[in-house]
Amino acid sequence: MIDLDTSYTWTEADGHQTTVTPKVTDRTGAKGRVVSVRGLAPLLADRIDAITDPGERGHTLTVLSGAVIALRAEPKEFPGGVPTHTRMDGKVATTYVGTPALPADVVLDLAEQLHTQLI
């Protein structure tokens, strides 16, 4: 089980501390049920902490901070031009574009685990 009741704190270059906690929303609309997960840093803390270069870690945290994982029970096709990485015929998707230190596949691996847990 992935602990969704956790947090991750880091100090930015300017000395400001940022704390992130995962946020899960579950909604059902005309196109079916979608579970969204934001605040992914705590769920990838081991991978983030393994990034030894402070600049690359900061860049990865910045890119990751706006990312969302979307989980669906039914397959979903995404229109061209939408910057989304998917697996499982679109049942698992993320807006995370990846960085050299934390590729998008790592987030998709997490998404598959969350799909098993939440859907």
C-alpha angles and dihedrals in degrees: 000000000000112000106235091177097075138097140212125211127192136170115238123219091264091055095256114138119223124195121195128191125184117258120202123194124185119195137162120209140158090293095050137260120335125184112197125196122197130172094054100170096090090052090055098036095126091053093045093047089052090063101100099188108083093208093052091045090051092047091049092049090049093051092043093049093073096041125113132194115212121198125193135182091215128050117265132199119212122212119244116270095037108121096227132134114209143185136178093041091303096311086117120042139159136189090210107119096195135235130227089259096046114026121205089247089069090057091046089053088054090047092055090052091049090049090057090048101042108029 
